[in-house]
Amino acid sequence: MIYEKRLVDKVKAIIIIFAISCNTAINAQEQGHEAHDHGHEAHEHSRNEIGLSSGALFAFDHKEWGGSVHIHYFRTLSPQSKWSLGGSLEQAWVDGSHFNISVGGKYQIFNRMSIAILPGLTFISHKDEVTQDLSNQAKGLLSIHSELIYDLFYWEDFHLGAAIDYSWEKNDSHSMLGIHAAYSF
């Protein structure tokens, strides 16, 4: 229990440091763009985004490291809206395999930073300790997937950046630190 609390505190500290660093970079970037964009109309962002995030994850309940990859699609509510609706599919490999399907929303906090909250269902295959066989759980477990994304680079309609996510379901939770790549159209 003490180990889990320390680990959660470390993850919180990493997220806070990440947010402060991104906020500092965003403020510097936006101040530079204000002078450049002065007198121009605000441009509309692409309404659709399809993306991929991948990275290293830590499963808190199993105290194990693994990997994760997920794809998502979002569509903004209007051309000028900071809100988007969409869905994602996630595959995590730790203590077997976890597959998640979810739908939810994304909010663009700053120009390059967004947060997504996606409730969904997680399907789990656990490894048997003795035989190492996978046992499938056919019933989906209610889960919540959240992700904080910061886009570092833009190339026309492609963007690449950092991603931190946290996924929770009744019997398991994990956090991932990785990269995010997306195409907007």
Contacts in CASP RR format, 6 or more apart in sequence:
PFRMAT RR
TARGET T0000
AUTHOR 0000-0000-0000
METHOD contacts of the structure
MODEL  1
MIYEKRLVDKVKAIIIIFAISCNTAINAQEQGHEAHDHGHEAHEHSRNEI
GLSSGALFAFDHKEWGGSVHIHYFRTLSPQSKWSLGGSLEQAWVDGSHFN
ISVGGKYQIFNRMSIAILPGLTFISHKDEVTQDLSNQAKGLLSIHSELIY
DLFYWEDFHLGAAIDYSWEKNDSHSMLGIHAAYSF
3 63 0 8 1.000
4 60 0 8 1.000
7 58 0 8 1.000
7 60 0 8 1.000
8 60 0 8 1.000
11 58 0 8 1.000
11 166 0 8 1.000
11 175 0 8 1.000
14 164 0 8 1.000
14 177 0 8 1.000
15 148 0 8 1.000
15 164 0 8 1.000
18 148 0 8 1.000
18 150 0 8 1.000
18 162 0 8 1.000
18 164 0 8 1.000
19 148 0 8 1.000
22 110 0 8 1.000
22 112 0 8 1.000
22 113 0 8 1.000
22 150 0 8 1.000
23 110 0 8 1.000
23 113 0 8 1.000
26 110 0 8 1.000
26 111 0 8 1.000
26 112 0 8 1.000
26 113 0 8 1.000
29 111 0 8 1.000
29 112 0 8 1.000
30 110 0 8 1.000
30 111 0 8 1.000
42 80 0 8 1.000
44 79 0 8 1.000
44 80 0 8 1.000
45 76 0 8 1.000
45 79 0 8 1.000
45 184 0 8 1.000
46 157 0 8 1.000
46 184 0 8 1.000
46 185 0 8 1.000
47 75 0 8 1.000
47 76 0 8 1.000
47 79 0 8 1.000
48 73 0 8 1.000
48 74 0 8 1.000
48 75 0 8 1.000
48 76 0 8 1.000
48 184 0 8 1.000
48 185 0 8 1.000
49 72 0 8 1.000
49 73 0 8 1.000
49 74 0 8 1.000
49 75 0 8 1.000
49 84 0 8 1.000
49 182 0 8 1.000
49 183 0 8 1.000
49 184 0 8 1.000
49 185 0 8 1.000
50 71 0 8 1.000
50 72 0 8 1.000
50 73 0 8 1.000
50 182 0 8 1.000
50 183 0 8 1.000
50 185 0 8 1.000
51 71 0 8 1.000
51 72 0 8 1.000
51 73 0 8 1.000
51 180 0 8 1.000
51 181 0 8 1.000
51 182 0 8 1.000
51 183 0 8 1.000
52 69 0 8 1.000
52 70 0 8 1.000
52 71 0 8 1.000
52 180 0 8 1.000
52 181 0 8 1.000
52 182 0 8 1.000
53 68 0 8 1.000
53 69 0 8 1.000
53 70 0 8 1.000
53 72 0 8 1.000
53 147 0 8 1.000
53 149 0 8 1.000
53 163 0 8 1.000
53 165 0 8 1.000
53 176 0 8 1.000
53 178 0 8 1.000
53 179 0 8 1.000
53 180 0 8 1.000
53 181 0 8 1.000
54 67 0 8 1.000
54 68 0 8 1.000
54 69 0 8 1.000
54 70 0 8 1.000
54 178 0 8 1.000
54 179 0 8 1.000
55 67 0 8 1.000
55 68 0 8 1.000
55 69 0 8 1.000
55 163 0 8 1.000
55 176 0 8 1.000
55 177 0 8 1.000
55 178 0 8 1.000
55 179 0 8 1.000
56 65 0 8 1.000
56 66 0 8 1.000
56 67 0 8 1.000
56 68 0 8 1.000
56 176 0 8 1.000
56 177 0 8 1.000
56 178 0 8 1.000
57 65 0 8 1.000
57 66 0 8 1.000
57 67 0 8 1.000
57 68 0 8 1.000
57 92 0 8 1.000
57 94 0 8 1.000
57 174 0 8 1.000
57 175 0 8 1.000
57 176 0 8 1.000
57 177 0 8 1.000
58 64 0 8 1.000
58 65 0 8 1.000
58 66 0 8 1.000
58 174 0 8 1.000
58 175 0 8 1.000
58 176 0 8 1.000
59 65 0 8 1.000
59 66 0 8 1.000
59 92 0 8 1.000
59 94 0 8 1.000
59 95 0 8 1.000
59 172 0 8 1.000
59 173 0 8 1.000
59 174 0 8 1.000
60 172 0 8 1.000
60 173 0 8 1.000
60 174 0 8 1.000
60 175 0 8 1.000
61 171 0 8 1.000
61 172 0 8 1.000
61 173 0 8 1.000
62 94 0 8 1.000
62 95 0 8 1.000
62 172 0 8 1.000
64 94 0 8 1.000
64 95 0 8 1.000
65 94 0 8 1.000
66 92 0 8 1.000
66 93 0 8 1.000
66 94 0 8 1.000
67 92 0 8 1.000
67 93 0 8 1.000
67 94 0 8 1.000
67 176 0 8 1.000
68 90 0 8 1.000
68 91 0 8 1.000
68 92 0 8 1.000
68 93 0 8 1.000
68 165 0 8 1.000
68 174 0 8 1.000
68 176 0 8 1.000
69 90 0 8 1.000
69 91 0 8 1.000
70 88 0 8 1.000
70 89 0 8 1.000
70 90 0 8 1.000
70 91 0 8 1.000
70 100 0 8 1.000
70 145 0 8 1.000
70 165 0 8 1.000
71 88 0 8 1.000
71 89 0 8 1.000
72 86 0 8 1.000
72 87 0 8 1.000
72 88 0 8 1.000
72 89 0 8 1.000
72 116 0 8 1.000
72 118 0 8 1.000
73 86 0 8 1.000
73 87 0 8 1.000
73 88 0 8 1.000
74 84 0 8 1.000
74 85 0 8 1.000
74 86 0 8 1.000
74 87 0 8 1.000
74 105 0 8 1.000
74 106 0 8 1.000
74 116 0 8 1.000
75 84 0 8 1.000
75 85 0 8 1.000
75 86 0 8 1.000
76 82 0 8 1.000
76 83 0 8 1.000
76 84 0 8 1.000
77 83 0 8 1.000
77 84 0 8 1.000
77 85 0 8 1.000
82 107 0 8 1.000
82 108 0 8 1.000
82 109 0 8 1.000
83 105 0 8 1.000
83 106 0 8 1.000
83 107 0 8 1.000
83 108 0 8 1.000
84 105 0 8 1.000
84 106 0 8 1.000
84 107 0 8 1.000
84 108 0 8 1.000
85 103 0 8 1.000
85 104 0 8 1.000
85 105 0 8 1.000
85 106 0 8 1.000
86 103 0 8 1.000
86 104 0 8 1.000
86 105 0 8 1.000
86 106 0 8 1.000
86 118 0 8 1.000
87 102 0 8 1.000
87 103 0 8 1.000
87 104 0 8 1.000
87 105 0 8 1.000
87 118 0 8 1.000
88 100 0 8 1.000
88 101 0 8 1.000
88 102 0 8 1.000
88 116 0 8 1.000
88 118 0 8 1.000
88 145 0 8 1.000
89 99 0 8 1.000
89 100 0 8 1.000
89 101 0 8 1.000
90 98 0 8 1.000
90 99 0 8 1.000
90 100 0 8 1.000
90 102 0 8 1.000
90 145 0 8 1.000
90 167 0 8 1.000
91 97 0 8 1.000
91 98 0 8 1.000
91 99 0 8 1.000
91 100 0 8 1.000
92 98 0 8 1.000
92 99 0 8 1.000
92 100 0 8 1.000
92 167 0 8 1.000
92 174 0 8 1.000
92 176 0 8 1.000
94 174 0 8 1.000
95 126 0 8 1.000
95 127 0 8 1.000
96 124 0 8 1.000
96 125 0 8 1.000
96 126 0 8 1.000
96 127 0 8 1.000
96 134 0 8 1.000
97 124 0 8 1.000
97 125 0 8 1.000
97 134 0 8 1.000
98 122 0 8 1.000
98 123 0 8 1.000
98 124 0 8 1.000
98 125 0 8 1.000
98 172 0 8 1.000
98 174 0 8 1.000
99 122 0 8 1.000
99 123 0 8 1.000
99 124 0 8 1.000
100 120 0 8 1.000
100 121 0 8 1.000
100 122 0 8 1.000
100 123 0 8 1.000
100 143 0 8 1.000
100 145 0 8 1.000
100 167 0 8 1.000
101 120 0 8 1.000
101 121 0 8 1.000
102 118 0 8 1.000
102 119 0 8 1.000
102 120 0 8 1.000
102 121 0 8 1.000
102 143 0 8 1.000
102 145 0 8 1.000
103 118 0 8 1.000
103 119 0 8 1.000
103 120 0 8 1.000
104 116 0 8 1.000
104 117 0 8 1.000
104 118 0 8 1.000
104 119 0 8 1.000
105 116 0 8 1.000
105 117 0 8 1.000
105 118 0 8 1.000
106 114 0 8 1.000
106 115 0 8 1.000
106 116 0 8 1.000
106 117 0 8 1.000
107 114 0 8 1.000
107 115 0 8 1.000
107 116 0 8 1.000
108 114 0 8 1.000
109 115 0 8 1.000
112 150 0 8 1.000
112 151 0 8 1.000
112 152 0 8 1.000
113 148 0 8 1.000
113 149 0 8 1.000
113 150 0 8 1.000
113 151 0 8 1.000
114 148 0 8 1.000
114 149 0 8 1.000
115 146 0 8 1.000
115 147 0 8 1.000
115 148 0 8 1.000
115 149 0 8 1.000
116 145 0 8 1.000
116 146 0 8 1.000
116 147 0 8 1.000
116 149 0 8 1.000
117 144 0 8 1.000
117 145 0 8 1.000
117 146 0 8 1.000
118 144 0 8 1.000
118 145 0 8 1.000
118 146 0 8 1.000
118 147 0 8 1.000
119 142 0 8 1.000
119 143 0 8 1.000
119 144 0 8 1.000
119 145 0 8 1.000
120 142 0 8 1.000
120 143 0 8 1.000
120 144 0 8 1.000
120 145 0 8 1.000
121 140 0 8 1.000
121 141 0 8 1.000
121 142 0 8 1.000
121 143 0 8 1.000
122 140 0 8 1.000
122 141 0 8 1.000
122 142 0 8 1.000
122 143 0 8 1.000
122 167 0 8 1.000
122 169 0 8 1.000
122 172 0 8 1.000
123 136 0 8 1.000
123 137 0 8 1.000
123 138 0 8 1.000
123 139 0 8 1.000
123 140 0 8 1.000
123 141 0 8 1.000
124 136 0 8 1.000
124 137 0 8 1.000
124 141 0 8 1.000
124 171 0 8 1.000
124 172 0 8 1.000
125 134 0 8 1.000
125 135 0 8 1.000
125 136 0 8 1.000
125 137 0 8 1.000
126 134 0 8 1.000
126 135 0 8 1.000
126 137 0 8 1.000
127 133 0 8 1.000
127 134 0 8 1.000
128 134 0 8 1.000
128 135 0 8 1.000
141 169 0 8 1.000
141 170 0 8 1.000
141 171 0 8 1.000
142 169 0 8 1.000
142 170 0 8 1.000
143 167 0 8 1.000
143 168 0 8 1.000
143 169 0 8 1.000
144 167 0 8 1.000
144 168 0 8 1.000
144 169 0 8 1.000
145 165 0 8 1.000
145 166 0 8 1.000
145 167 0 8 1.000
146 165 0 8 1.000
146 166 0 8 1.000
146 167 0 8 1.000
147 163 0 8 1.000
147 164 0 8 1.000
147 165 0 8 1.000
147 166 0 8 1.000
148 163 0 8 1.000
148 164 0 8 1.000
148 165 0 8 1.000
149 161 0 8 1.000
149 162 0 8 1.000
149 163 0 8 1.000
149 180 0 8 1.000
150 161 0 8 1.000
150 162 0 8 1.000
150 163 0 8 1.000
151 159 0 8 1.000
151 160 0 8 1.000
151 161 0 8 1.000
151 180 0 8 1.000
151 182 0 8 1.000
152 160 0 8 1.000
152 161 0 8 1.000
152 162 0 8 1.000
153 159 0 8 1.000
153 160 0 8 1.000
153 161 0 8 1.000
157 183 0 8 1.000
157 184 0 8 1.000
157 185 0 8 1.000
158 181 0 8 1.000
158 182 0 8 1.000
158 183 0 8 1.000
158 184 0 8 1.000
159 181 0 8 1.000
159 182 0 8 1.000
159 184 0 8 1.000
160 179 0 8 1.000
160 180 0 8 1.000
160 181 0 8 1.000
160 182 0 8 1.000
161 179 0 8 1.000
161 180 0 8 1.000
161 181 0 8 1.000
162 177 0 8 1.000
162 178 0 8 1.000
162 179 0 8 1.000
162 180 0 8 1.000
163 176 0 8 1.000
163 177 0 8 1.000
163 178 0 8 1.000
163 179 0 8 1.000
163 180 0 8 1.000
164 175 0 8 1.000
164 176 0 8 1.000
164 177 0 8 1.000
164 178 0 8 1.000
165 175 0 8 1.000
165 176 0 8 1.000
166 173 0 8 1.000
166 174 0 8 1.000
166 175 0 8 1.000
166 176 0 8 1.000
167 173 0 8 1.000
167 174 0 8 1.000
167 175 0 8 1.000
167 176 0 8 1.000
END
